[in-house]
Amino acid sequence: MKQYFLLVAFFSSLIFSSCISPKQLQDAQDKQRICAESALQLNVEMEGVKMQNQKMRTENAAQDDRIAQLQDTIVLLQDELQSLNNRYANLMKMLETAQKGSQKEMRTLLEQIQQNQSTLQAKEDELYKMERTVNERGAAVQQLSQDLDERNAKLIALERALHQKDSVTNALKKKLSDALLNFEGKGLTVKIRDGKVYVSMEDKLLFASGSSEVDARGAEAIKSITGVLEKNPDINVVIEGHTDDVPYKGAGQLLDNWDLSCKRATSVVRLMLGGSTIEESRITAAGRSEYLPISRAKTQEARQANRRIEVILTPKIDEILKMLQ
């Protein structure tokens, strides 16, 4: 391009230095202008070509990088393919080996599977039995818990009833002690034993020796007891006659100590029922003779203690008995 401009300048100097006509000069200037414009156009095109060449070189470099990457990828894929081919070959060998011994191995495998199935079935059966047992025991435990709750409720009610009975017994003892205050310590005692109130009266308080008729002093004591019983209709009464171990030698219809103890008990019962409002069904008369002594000593004091009438008072326990049943 530089040589071209030098050539244009050379011809221009020749033209201006030579003797030419104005027309020739104008033509030469036009040619010069055209050449300059052409040169400028060529210069612009050359710059464009340079830029395109640079862009192409950049694109070629990028393509070269991509090609290099693809080549590396191809190498890796070839290695993987080779590895897969090797694995495939090994698997084929293993398959051939397995096929050779497959029949025996399959038979062994089937036997193991059948054995495992049998074991599994046995375990499932055992588990089913255990679940059924657990369910049955759960139902039994639930029923037992329900029964226990019911029994606890009954026990609470029973304890309440027993407590009430004890309260009644203690109150009854107090009433009897108050009613018999003049007789206590004079052959008469009032005690609670086994949940019952025992009024024990020595025979000297009630009877003459060998007699079954209650005297006036004894009748007063029986009357005091009767008054308490009339005010407490829920009390059952047992009248027990007791003798000592000395054989009875009296005259009349009494044969022995059995007869004497029974006769004395019935005499107290008749005296208690006479003119009172006590229901006869509440009272029982019993003769115990000499066979339930307070003391087995052979002394005069022991024999005197054994000769007695015991009035045993028991609060009715029908509700308690029903609970126990």
C-alpha positions as CSV (number, residue, x, y, z in Angstrom):
1,M,0.0,0.0,0.0
2,K,2.9,2.4,0.8
3,Q,4.5,1.7,-2.6
4,Y,1.3,2.5,-4.2
5,F,1.2,6.0,-2.7
6,L,4.8,6.6,-3.6
7,L,4.0,5.7,-7.2
8,V,1.0,8.1,-7.3
9,A,3.2,10.9,-5.9
10,F,5.9,10.2,-8.5
11,F,3.5,10.4,-11.4
12,S,1.9,13.5,-9.9
13,S,5.3,15.2,-9.8
14,L,5.9,14.2,-13.4
15,I,2.6,15.6,-14.5
16,F,3.0,18.9,-12.7
17,S,6.6,19.2,-13.9
18,S,5.8,18.5,-17.6
19,C,4.1,20.8,-20.0
20,I,0.6,19.4,-20.3
21,S,-2.8,20.9,-21.2
22,P,-5.4,21.8,-18.7
23,K,-7.6,18.9,-19.9
24,Q,-4.8,16.4,-19.5
25,L,-4.2,17.9,-16.1
26,Q,-7.8,17.5,-15.2
27,D,-7.9,13.9,-16.5
28,A,-4.8,13.1,-14.5
29,Q,-6.3,14.7,-11.4
30,D,-9.5,12.6,-11.8
31,K,-7.4,9.5,-12.3
32,Q,-5.4,10.5,-9.3
33,R,-8.6,11.0,-7.2
34,I,-10.1,7.7,-8.4
35,C,-6.9,5.9,-7.6
36,A,-6.9,7.5,-4.1
37,E,-10.5,6.5,-3.5
38,S,-9.8,3.0,-4.7
39,A,-6.7,2.9,-2.5
40,L,-8.8,4.1,0.4
41,Q,-11.5,1.5,-0.4
42,L,-8.9,-1.1,-0.7
43,N,-7.4,-0.1,2.7
44,V,-10.9,-0.4,4.4
45,E,-11.4,-3.8,2.8
46,M,-7.9,-4.8,3.9
47,E,-8.8,-3.8,7.5
48,G,-12.0,-5.8,7.3
49,V,-10.1,-8.8,5.9
50,K,-7.6,-8.5,8.8
51,M,-10.4,-8.4,11.3
52,Q,-12.0,-11.4,9.7
53,N,-8.7,-13.2,9.7
54,Q,-8.2,-12.4,13.4
55,K,-11.8,-13.7,14.2
56,M,-11.1,-16.8,12.2
57,R,-7.8,-17.4,13.9
58,T,-9.7,-17.0,17.3
59,E,-12.4,-19.3,16.2
60,N,-9.8,-21.8,14.8
61,A,-8.0,-21.7,18.2
62,A,-11.3,-22.4,20.0
63,Q,-12.0,-25.2,17.5
64,D,-8.6,-26.5,18.2
65,D,-9.3,-26.5,21.9
66,R,-12.6,-28.2,21.4
67,I,-10.9,-30.8,19.1
68,A,-8.3,-31.4,21.8
69,Q,-11.0,-31.8,24.4
70,L,-12.9,-34.2,22.1
71,Q,-9.7,-36.1,21.5
72,D,-9.1,-36.4,25.3
73,T,-12.8,-37.5,25.7
74,I,-12.3,-40.0,22.9
75,V,-9.3,-41.4,24.7
76,L,-11.2,-41.7,27.9
77,L,-14.1,-43.3,26.1
78,Q,-11.8,-45.7,24.4
79,D,-10.3,-46.6,27.8
80,E,-13.7,-47.1,29.3
81,L,-14.7,-49.2,26.3
82,Q,-11.7,-51.3,26.7
83,S,-12.5,-51.7,30.4
84,L,-16.1,-52.7,29.5
85,N,-14.8,-55.1,26.9
86,N,-12.5,-56.7,29.5
87,R,-15.3,-56.9,32.0
88,Y,-17.6,-58.4,29.4
89,A,-15.0,-61.0,28.6
90,N,-14.6,-61.8,32.3
91,L,-18.3,-62.1,32.7
92,M,-18.5,-64.4,29.7
93,K,-15.9,-66.6,31.3
94,M,-17.7,-66.5,34.6
95,L,-21.0,-67.4,32.8
96,E,-19.3,-70.3,31.1
97,T,-17.9,-71.5,34.4
98,A,-21.3,-71.0,36.1
99,Q,-23.1,-72.8,33.3
100,K,-20.8,-75.7,33.7
101,G,-21.6,-76.1,37.4
102,S,-25.0,-74.5,37.3
103,Q,-27.0,-77.7,37.6
104,K,-25.4,-78.7,40.8
105,E,-25.4,-75.2,42.2
106,M,-29.0,-74.7,41.2
107,R,-29.9,-77.9,43.0
108,T,-28.0,-76.8,46.1
109,L,-29.6,-73.3,45.9
110,L,-33.1,-74.8,45.5
111,E,-32.5,-77.0,48.6
112,Q,-31.3,-74.0,50.6
113,I,-34.4,-72.0,49.4
114,Q,-36.7,-74.8,50.4
115,Q,-35.0,-75.1,53.8
116,N,-35.2,-71.4,54.3
117,Q,-38.9,-71.5,53.3
118,S,-39.5,-74.3,55.8
119,T,-37.7,-72.4,58.5
120,L,-39.6,-69.2,57.7
121,Q,-42.9,-71.0,57.7
122,A,-42.0,-72.5,61.1
123,K,-41.1,-69.1,62.4
124,E,-44.3,-67.6,61.0
125,D,-46.3,-70.4,62.7
126,E,-44.5,-69.8,66.0
127,L,-45.0,-66.1,65.7
128,Y,-48.7,-66.6,65.0
129,K,-49.0,-68.9,68.0
130,M,-47.2,-66.3,70.1
131,E,-49.4,-63.5,68.9
132,R,-52.5,-65.6,69.7
133,T,-51.1,-66.4,73.1
134,V,-50.3,-62.8,73.7
135,N,-53.8,-61.8,72.7
136,E,-55.4,-64.5,74.9
137,R,-53.2,-63.5,77.8
138,G,-54.0,-59.8,77.1
139,A,-57.7,-60.7,77.3
140,A,-57.1,-62.7,80.4
141,V,-55.1,-59.9,82.0
142,Q,-57.9,-57.4,81.0
143,Q,-60.5,-59.7,82.6
144,L,-58.3,-60.2,85.6
145,S,-57.8,-56.5,85.9
146,Q,-61.6,-56.0,85.7
147,D,-62.2,-58.8,88.3
148,L,-59.5,-57.2,90.5
149,D,-61.2,-53.8,90.2
150,E,-64.5,-55.4,91.2
151,R,-62.9,-57.3,94.1
152,N,-61.2,-54.1,95.2
153,A,-64.6,-52.4,95.1
154,K,-66.1,-55.2,97.1
155,L,-63.1,-55.2,99.5
156,I,-63.6,-51.5,100.1
157,A,-67.3,-52.0,100.7
158,L,-66.4,-54.9,103.0
159,E,-63.9,-52.9,104.9
160,R,-66.5,-50.1,105.3
161,A,-69.0,-52.6,106.5
162,L,-66.5,-54.2,109.0
163,H,-65.6,-50.7,110.2
164,Q,-69.3,-49.9,110.6
165,K,-69.7,-53.3,112.5
166,D,-66.8,-52.4,114.7
167,S,-68.3,-49.0,115.4
168,V,-71.6,-50.6,116.2
169,T,-69.9,-53.2,118.5
170,N,-67.9,-50.5,120.3
171,A,-71.1,-48.3,120.7
172,L,-73.0,-51.4,122.0
173,K,-70.3,-52.2,124.5
174,K,-70.4,-48.6,125.8
175,K,-74.2,-48.7,126.1
176,L,-74.1,-52.0,128.0
177,S,-71.3,-50.8,130.2
178,D,-73.3,-47.7,131.0
179,A,-76.4,-49.8,131.6
180,L,-74.6,-52.3,133.8
181,L,-72.4,-49.8,135.6
182,N,-73.7,-50.8,139.0
183,F,-72.9,-54.5,138.3
184,E,-69.4,-54.3,136.8
185,G,-66.7,-55.5,139.2
186,K,-69.4,-57.4,141.1
187,G,-69.3,-60.7,139.2
188,L,-70.1,-59.0,135.8
189,T,-67.7,-57.9,133.0
190,V,-68.3,-56.4,129.6
191,K,-65.7,-57.1,126.9
192,I,-65.2,-57.2,123.2
193,R,-63.8,-60.4,121.8
194,D,-63.7,-61.6,118.1
195,G,-65.9,-58.7,117.0
196,K,-68.6,-59.5,119.6
197,V,-69.6,-58.1,122.9
198,Y,-69.5,-60.5,125.8
199,V,-71.4,-59.8,129.0
200,S,-70.1,-62.4,131.4
201,M,-72.1,-62.9,134.7
202,E,-70.9,-65.3,137.4
203,D,-73.6,-67.6,138.6
204,K,-73.6,-66.1,142.1
205,L,-74.9,-62.9,140.5
206,L,-77.9,-64.8,139.0
207,F,-78.5,-68.1,140.8
208,A,-78.4,-69.8,144.1
209,S,-76.1,-72.8,144.2
210,G,-77.4,-75.6,142.0
211,S,-80.5,-73.6,141.1
212,S,-81.7,-72.6,137.6
213,E,-84.0,-69.8,138.8
214,V,-82.8,-66.2,138.4
215,D,-82.9,-64.3,141.7
216,A,-83.9,-60.7,142.1
217,R,-80.4,-59.2,141.8
218,G,-79.7,-61.2,138.6
219,A,-83.1,-60.2,137.2
220,E,-82.2,-56.5,137.6
221,A,-79.0,-57.1,135.5
222,I,-80.9,-59.0,132.9
223,K,-83.5,-56.2,132.7
224,S,-80.7,-53.7,132.1
225,I,-79.4,-55.8,129.2
226,T,-82.9,-56.2,127.8
227,G,-83.4,-52.4,127.7
228,V,-80.3,-52.0,125.5
229,L,-81.4,-54.8,123.2
230,E,-84.8,-53.3,122.7
231,K,-83.2,-50.1,121.5
232,N,-80.8,-52.0,119.1
233,P,-82.9,-54.4,117.0
234,D,-80.0,-55.2,114.7
235,I,-78.2,-57.2,117.4
236,N,-78.4,-61.0,117.6
237,V,-78.1,-62.6,121.1
238,V,-76.8,-66.0,122.3
239,I,-77.3,-66.9,125.9
240,E,-74.7,-69.5,127.0
241,G,-74.8,-71.4,130.3
242,H,-71.5,-72.7,131.7
243,T,-70.8,-74.9,134.7
244,D,-67.7,-76.1,136.5
245,D,-66.3,-79.6,136.3
246,V,-67.9,-80.8,139.6
247,P,-70.7,-83.3,138.8
248,Y,-74.2,-82.1,139.4
249,K,-75.8,-83.9,142.4
250,G,-79.0,-82.0,142.8
251,A,-82.5,-83.5,143.0
252,G,-85.4,-83.0,140.6
253,Q,-85.5,-83.3,136.8
254,L,-81.9,-82.0,136.2
255,L,-79.6,-84.9,135.4
256,D,-76.2,-83.4,135.1
257,N,-74.2,-80.2,134.3
258,W,-75.5,-80.3,130.7
259,D,-79.1,-80.0,132.0
260,L,-78.1,-77.3,134.5
261,S,-76.3,-75.2,131.9
262,C,-79.2,-75.4,129.4
263,K,-81.8,-74.7,132.0
264,R,-80.0,-71.7,133.3
265,A,-79.6,-70.3,129.7
266,T,-83.3,-70.8,128.9
267,S,-84.3,-69.2,132.3
268,V,-82.3,-66.0,131.3
269,V,-84.0,-66.1,127.8
270,R,-87.5,-66.3,129.3
271,L,-86.7,-63.5,131.7
272,M,-85.4,-61.4,128.8
273,L,-88.3,-62.0,126.6
274,G,-91.0,-61.6,129.2
275,G,-92.8,-58.3,128.7
276,S,-90.1,-57.0,126.2
277,T,-90.4,-56.1,122.5
278,I,-87.4,-58.2,121.5
279,E,-88.1,-60.6,118.6
280,E,-87.7,-64.2,119.7
281,S,-85.8,-65.1,116.5
282,R,-82.9,-62.8,117.6
283,I,-82.1,-65.0,120.7
284,T,-80.5,-68.4,121.0
285,A,-80.1,-70.4,124.2
286,A,-77.2,-72.8,124.5
287,G,-75.8,-75.0,127.3
288,R,-72.0,-75.5,127.2
289,S,-71.8,-77.5,130.5
290,E,-68.2,-77.7,131.8
291,Y,-66.5,-77.9,128.4
292,L,-65.6,-74.3,127.6
293,P,-64.0,-73.2,130.9
294,I,-62.3,-69.9,131.5
295,S,-59.6,-71.7,133.5
296,R,-58.8,-75.4,133.8
297,A,-57.3,-75.1,137.2
298,K,-58.8,-77.3,140.0
299,T,-59.0,-74.4,142.5
300,Q,-62.1,-72.9,144.0
301,E,-61.5,-69.6,142.3
302,A,-61.2,-71.2,138.9
303,R,-64.3,-73.2,139.3
304,Q,-66.2,-70.1,140.5
305,A,-65.1,-68.2,137.3
306,N,-66.2,-71.1,135.1
307,R,-69.7,-71.1,136.6
308,R,-71.3,-68.3,134.6
309,I,-73.8,-67.0,132.1
310,E,-72.5,-65.3,129.0
311,V,-74.7,-63.0,126.9
312,I,-73.0,-62.8,123.5
313,L,-74.2,-59.9,121.4
314,T,-73.3,-59.8,117.6
315,P,-74.3,-57.1,115.2
316,K,-76.1,-58.5,112.2
317,I,-73.6,-59.2,109.4
318,D,-75.9,-60.3,106.6
319,E,-74.5,-57.7,104.2
320,I,-70.9,-58.7,105.1
321,L,-71.8,-62.4,104.5
322,K,-73.2,-61.5,101.1
323,M,-70.0,-59.7,100.2
324,L,-67.9,-62.7,101.3
325,Q,-70.1,-65.0,99.2
